[in-house]
Amino acid sequence: MKIFIQGILARKKIVLIFLLAILLPALIVGYLSLSTFAKRREAVQKILESNLWISGEAALKSLEAKLLEYEEQALKAENFISLIQQESASQGPSNFPLDSKQVTGQAFLLDADYQIIFPRTGAEDASVFQQEKSLLNSKFSQDFQRAESFEFTQKNYRRAAELYKQCSVSASSEQDQAMALEGLGRCLLSLKEYEGAFKVYSELSEKHGQLKNKAGHPYGIGAVFQLFEIEQHRGREEQSLKILLDFYQKIRNGVWLLSFSSYDFFVAEIESIFNKKLNEKFPEIKKSYDALRERETPYLQSLLFTDFLKREVVPRIKEKHALSRREEKSLPERFFAVRQEANFCLISYRLLPDFQPEKTLYGGQCWGLDYFKKDILPKVLGEVREDSGLQIQVIDENGQNVLSGKKELASKDSRSLSFRQFPFPWKLLTSQPAFNELKRTAYRENILYGMLLSVIVVLMLLGVVLIVRDIARETETTRLRTEFVHNVSHELKTPLTLIRLYGETLQRKEDLEEEEKREAYEIITKESERLSHLINNVLDFSRIEMGRKEFNFKKGNLSDVVRDTLDSYRYHLEKKGFKIQAEIAHDLPQMDFDPEAMASVLINLLSNAMKFSPGRKEVAVRLFKEKNSAVLRVEDKGIGISPRETSKIFRRFYRVKNKITSETGGSGLGLTLVKHITEAHGGRVKVESQPGEGSIFSVILPFPGPNEE
């Protein structure tokens, strides 16, 4: 007890010395170092914050200056002159950008009355009777009126066709000739002369397709519809669908300048015919038709853009110029407009005074925000970042980066600035990269010094733990050795007392009967064997501890050793009132083992079974063959062992702590020797036990046993 208390006091003293002399000074030094790093970082951060506003404003001005350069390039008069020349050369609407290498968007031109000159589309208010001025007071007019009378009033299509044919020959203009050919084609259709009608409408479509009829529609459109009908009447369905498919493509490409309503009407009419006529008979035509439908429609985009200009852009420009002075109109102006739902675009425009002599025109450009996001801003921001050294992000009102789509959290180290020149719905978020580098450096320093301090503290704690553990082990070992000496002394005293008692009895009583003498001699012999076994255990353990334990392996029959050992120990078991059940196999093969060591194993197991079976005194010894091993099993019905104790019972000096073990003698070395001897024979020990139900110890030895080495 005194040794145990001394161990506890020693451990407390070591911990106290560690805390006061080593750990506390180390923690103070670490704290002072980390606080110095923090103060230095705060000083540098204040200097950077003082320059952030100035640098941010300079970056914003630089960014907008570069955007103004892009805008100036887009609104040059030369670009619009080139655009008009392209359209004139192509004889149709053009939707190409001003300069495909530098500008992406849709351009537009307005005249002094704010009418849209480009892109050019059909007007909604086409005059129906504009073409009839050429028919007044002429032979053509008289023949044409007579032809209409024969056609519509008298239904004399033959006579009307002759007069229309004469009119087409005597016509003095393309418009008159187109009117005559249209009438001739109608009459030939009524007469079911499809071959002649087909030629007339083909000529009308090819030569006069862009001229407009009385209804305000190009002759080419009506002529193609008639060609389709003629082929249908002639039973040439595939040819008629090819004509209609070519017509559909021309409508979508804007060959004829139609108004939005006319375009929508004709496209819907053609698609309705295709939906009815197309089937599995014409797979190639259907494939071409589906491909056309999926393709973007250039002219439709022009119509939609023109409609957008009329609704949103032109009124805003008129309003702005009504409030501004004439000399200010040459400067570019800009505003935002909603082109489609949640689709904003930037409108930039300016006066083009030198575009055409004595004409005032306004040139403009419609920029989609996606263009700025994908093409302009990444490049411009990169240049500004390189010049300013700042970290710059463009964010929307929700704080989301418009370029990456990620959420950018504004911190106290960043500044948000609104655009001045351009009415973008965004803000410029500027921050100093040195802030992040400063934080990263401080973070690395804190981690480095923190890890270093932690390693030092951990090493200190580990040293203390090892020292305390060693002291605890030595204390525990001393305690166990003390108990061992006490227990061994008690174990030695019992057989010595019996030997002395029966020896004195034989010496002093001369009249003892032979039976009594034989019993005394037998007890002296058995107790001497017991005493010898106990001493051998101590000596074997001592040799094992010093690494000098040697075994004498030789080939033999394990059954004989087990049987002889059990017979020699039977006296002790029967004297204690134990019932012995023995099942020893006789057919085990010869194997290499140390007979004395294996006898010691069995005696130790029987000794434990005898000590820890106070109730049911039953012991079973079994030796049998299992696969390629010999199994020596000792079973008892004693107190048993709890599962948490089974892994500890083979330790030296260890004894299960309970009432019975405390009252029972023992050295605590028996099972340690059993395990060592078994493993030296290449085997293993298996324990099966439950508290209150007894224990089963199985010593499993492989055949043929360890070799001579």
Buried (B, 14 or more C-beta within 10 A) or exposed (E): EEEBEEBEEBBEEBBEEBEEEBBEEBBEEBEEBBEEBEEEBEEBBEEBBEEBEEBBBBBBBBBBEBBBEBBEEBBBBEBBBBBBEEBEEEEBBBBBBBBEEEBBBBBBBBEEEBEBBBBBBBEEEBEEEEBBEBBEEBEBBEBBEBBBBBBEEEEBBEBBBBBBBBBBEBBEEEBBBBBBBBBBBBBBBBBEBBEBBBBBBBBBBEBBBBBBBEEBBBBBBBBBBBBBBBBBEEEBEEBBBBBBBEBBBBBBBBBBBBBBEBBEEBBEEBEEBBEEBBEEEBEEBBEBBEEBEEEEBBBBBBBBBBEBBBEBBBEBBEEBBEEEEEEEBEEBBBBBBEBEEEEBBBBBBBBBEEBEEEEBBBBBBBBBBEBBBEBBBEEBBEEBBEEBEBBBBBBEEEBBBBBEEEEBEBEEBBBBBEBEBBBBEBBBBBBBEBBEEBEEBBEEBBEEBEEEBEEBBEEBEEEBEEBBEEBBEEBBEBBBEBBBEEBBEEBBEBBEEBBEBBBEBBEEEEEBEEEBBEEBEEBBBBBBBBBEBBEBBBEBBEEBEEEEBEBEBEEBBBBEBBBEBBEBBBBBBEEEEBEBEBEBBEEBEEBBBBBBBBBBBBBBBBBBBBBBBEEEBBBBBBBBEEEEBBBBBBBBBBBBBEEEBBEEBBEBBBBBEBEBBEEBBBBBBBBBBBBBBBEBBBBBBEBBBEEEEBBBBBBBBBBBBBEEE
